[in-house]
Amino acid sequence: SSSAASDVYKRQAFVFLLLFGPDKIPGLARNLGKGIRRIKDASNEIKHEIHQSSKGLDSVGSEINEIHKIVRNFFYSNNLLKGKKAIVTSGPSIEKLDPVRYLTNHSSGKMGFALAEAACSAGAKVTLVAGPVNLQTPRYVARYDVETAKDMLEACLEHATSTDIFIGCAAVSDYRPKYRNPEKIKKAGELLKLELVRNPDVLSHIAGKFEQMFCLGFAAETHHV
């Protein structure tokens, strides 16, 4: 149980430090040694607080909840992203086949919305570019709703000029139909062939165009995770 809780706090501490260390944006790339030292220092501080707080907790769930609270409070109370601008993408994209059908995925958008809220709570001015999801916009976050991968890229480019941080959390479709049928596709035979073409890679495009920006991306896998 202590091992499971330890893994949780280590992952959370690293993610928060990676995202919320303003002297490492983009300083982490230029000075990795300093970034690693800071991660170790902050991890030790968080570990000490967790050790003190976990005394008397009677379950792994209670310990994990306490760890989560400590990590959040550590970074939020320091306002570590004050003065920074961030873009977060979230949710799925949809690529229409015809007026009633489209290609998409199961992304709920919850992770991206949580990251947007976390960055805002740490002091950043956050723009959230969201695919079709049924989630409430975090307080003080500017939200822009999009559908397709191309829509998402255009929205990100529109707001990226003076942005310091880009977090690509959206599950963007890699491919889209080559042709969008203007009418509903009717049943005809046992086999239906669809031609698909590559969509733009939003994260790669942003990272390549704005080299000064700190970019972070996530990818969901079904194997070799």
N, C-alpha and C positions, 0 to 999 in steps of 0.2 A: 504493500500500500504506500509506503514512504517512497519507494522507487517510482511508482506511477505519478505521485504528486510532484516529485522532484523533476520528472520529465516535463510535466505541465509548466511548472514555473520557469524552467530553463527555456522552453520554446517561447513562452510569452515574454520573458525578459529580453530575449534576443530580438524578437520581432519589434517590440516597442523601442528598443534602443536603436535598431536599424532605421526605423521610421522617424523617431522623434529626437534624434541627436542633431540639432541644427548646425553644429560645427563640423558635422560629417556630411553635409549636403552642399556640394558634392565632395566634401573633404574625405570621405571614406575611400573613394577611388584614388585620391592623391596620397593619402597618408593612412594606409591600412594598419600599420603598427599602432598608431595613436588610437584608431577606432577599436582595435582589439583590446588595448589596455583599458579603454573606457568601458567596454562591455564587461570586462572582468571586474573592474572596480564597482560598477553599478550592480552587477550580479551578486557580488559579495555583500553589498549593502542590503539588497533585497533579501538575500538568503538569511542574513542575520535577523531581519524583521520577521521573516516567515518562521524562523526557528523559535523566536520569542512568542509569536502569536499562536503557533500550532500546539503549544502545551495545553493539554486538557481537551483537545478536540477528539471526538469519539468515533469519527468515520472518515474515510477517504474523501467522500463528497464534501463534508464540512471543511476539510483541509484544502481541497481544490478551490472551493468558494472563497476561502480566506486568502489563498494565494492570489486569486484573480483580483480581489479587492485591493490587496497590497500593491500589486504591480500597477494597476490602474491609478491608484492614489499617488504612487511615486512619480509617475510621469505627468499626470494631469496637474498636480499641485505646483509643478515647476514651470508650467506654461512654456514648454520647450519649443513649440513651433510658432511662437509669437512673431508676427511680421512676415511669415512665410505664406505662399499661395500654393494650394494643392488641387490637382484634378484626380478624382477617383472614378473609374468606370465600374459598372456593376450590372448584374442581371444578364439575361440572354439577349441575343439578337434574333430577329426573325427574317427569313428570306422567302418571299411569296412565290408560290407556284402558279396560283390563279386567284380570283377574288375571294375564295373561301379556304384555301389550303396554304400552308407554309412550312418551311423547315426551321426547326428550333431545337432547344435542349431543355433539360430539367433545372437549370439554374434558378434558384429562388431570389438571388440578389442580396441575401441577408449578410453575407460576409462583407461585400463592398459597402453596404449601408453602415455596418458596424465600424469599418475602417474610416469612413467619412466622418462619422460621429466622433470617433476617437481623435482624429486629426483636428477636428474643430474644437474639441474639448481641450486639446493641447495648445490652442491658440492660433491655429492656421485659418486662413480664409479659404473655404473649401467649395469647389465646384464639383457636383456629382452628376455624371452623365450616365443615365440609367436606361436599360432596355425595358421591355414590358414586364413590370412586376407590380404586385399589390402590397406595397410597403409605404409606411408613413415617412415623409422626408424628415431627417434629423433637424433639430432646431438650429437655426442660423446657417444652414447649408443651402447653397443655391443649386437647385435641381433642374436638369434639362432632360426631357424624355425623348428617346429615339427608338427606332425600330431596327433598321438594317445595320450591317457592319459599316457600310459607306456613310450612313447617317452619323454613326458614332465617331468615326474618324473626323468628319467635317466639324462636328461639335467640339471635339477635343482640340483641333487645330485653331478653331475660332478663339479659344480661351487660353491657349498654351504660351503665347508670346512672353508674358511676364510671370510665368509659373515656375516655382522652384521644385515641386515634387509631382511626379506622375505615378499613380498606383493603378495598374491595369488588372482589375479584378473581374471584369466582365467575361462571360463565356461567349465569345464572339464566334459566329459560324465561320469555319474555314472556307466553305464553298457556298455559292448561291446558284440558283438555276440560270442557265444561259439565256433562256427565254421565259418571260412571264406571260402566261396565257391570259388574254383579256376576258375570256369566259371560263366557267367551270369546266374542268377536264372531265369528259364523259367516259364511262366504262367502254372499253373496246378491246376484246381479246384477253388472253391470260397474262400477257407481259406488257409492262409499260416501262419504257426507257426514258430516263431523265439525263440531260446533259448539264453538268455543273462546271462552273469556272471558279477560280481562286478569288477569294475576297482579300482586300488589303489587310495586312497585319498591323493593327492599330498600335500596339506597343512598339514594334520595331520601327514603324514609321515615325512615331513621336521621338523615340530615342535617337534615331538617326538625324532628324531635323533639328533637334534642340539638344546639342551635346552638353550644354551646361546644366541641364535638368537632371535631378536624381530620379531614376526610373526603376520601378519595381513591378514585377509581373508574377502572376500565379497561373498554374496550369493544372487542370484536373486530369487524372489518368485512371485507367481501369486495371493496369498492371505495371510492374516495375516502379511502384510509387516510392 
